[in-house]
Amino acid sequence: MNFHLITLFPEVCKAYTDASVLGRAQKTEKGKGAKVRGKKISVNYYNPRDFTIDKHHKADDRPYGGGPGMVMKAEPILKAWEKAVGRKKGKVKTLIMSPRGATFSQQMAKELAGKYEHVVLISGRYEGIDARVKKILKADEVSVGDYVLTGGELPALTILDAVAREVPGVLGTQESLEDKRVSSGEMYTRPEMIKYRGKNHAVPAVFLSGDHKAIDTRRGDQG
């Protein structure tokens, strides 16, 4: 699966996507013997400033009709989109990060992973993006929560991470098993007893019992 991030700050996003699970999923690795594991995902970046024509590489301007702040210009974003997927074959989905958009969900992540080969994530800044971008690209606005951030980079990374987890082979066996059940907030690991500020804190006995039915019940009650 191919992800395309249109952002004014690609270096911020790249630091995250090149690490841990997402970083490994972008690499070709040798398995046991001579077996080679191919890339599971690709992540590409496009800075609208690289598609401007003025000497200052200005990607924003004042809004028509007045109002505070600046608005990201349409043409640099459209050119970045063309560079990303304009000539690509396969199913393409374009999403604009926006607090006004539909709330992103795990079901949406599964659908994106299952239906599309290319997902374009457009990260806005300032007061937003020229509305013609959404109309021309037939893009959907998506929100990751009922709050407003300074930019669309964190929402884009959130969506990318959630969708990538649904791509076969991205997660290891144990992680894949976790994805098929509801995670519990009550989890423990070694040591069995810890002491903090003079008080002992033990792992509840049920988690040491070996009774997996009782453990699952406890986690279901406490999750």
Stockholm file with secondary structure:
# STOCKHOLM 1.0

chainA/1-223         MNFHLITLFPEVCKAYTDASVLGRAQKTEKGKGAKVRGKKISVNYYNPRDFTIDKHHKADDRPYGGGPGMVMKAEPILKAWEKAVGRKKGKVKTLIMSPRGATFSQQMAKELAGKYEHVVLISGRYEGIDARVKKILKADEVSVGDYVLTGGELPALTILDAVAREVPGVLGTQESLEDKRVSSGEMYTRPEMIKYRGKNHAVPAVFLSGDHKAIDTRRGDQG
#=GR chainA/1-223 SS CEEEEECSCHHHHHHHHTSHHHHHHTSCEECSTTCEECCSCEEEEECGGGGCCSTTCCCEECCTTCCSSCEECHHHHHHHHHHHHTTCCSCEEEEEEEEEEEECCHHHHHHHHHHCSEEEEECCBTTCBCTHHHHHHTCEEEESSSSCCSBSHHHHHHHHHHHHTTSTTSSCHHHHHHHTSCCCSCCCCSCSEEEETTEEEECCGGGGSCCHHHHHHHHHHHC
#=GC SS_cons         CEEEEECSCHHHHHHHHTSHHHHHHTSCEECSTTCEECCSCEEEEECGGGGCCSTTCCCEECCTTCCSSCEECHHHHHHHHHHHHTTCCSCEEEEEEEEEEEECCHHHHHHHHHHCSEEEEECCBTTCBCTHHHHHHTCEEEESSSSCCSBSHHHHHHHHHHHHTTSTTSSCHHHHHHHTSCCCSCCCCSCSEEEETTEEEECCGGGGSCCHHHHHHHHHHHC
//
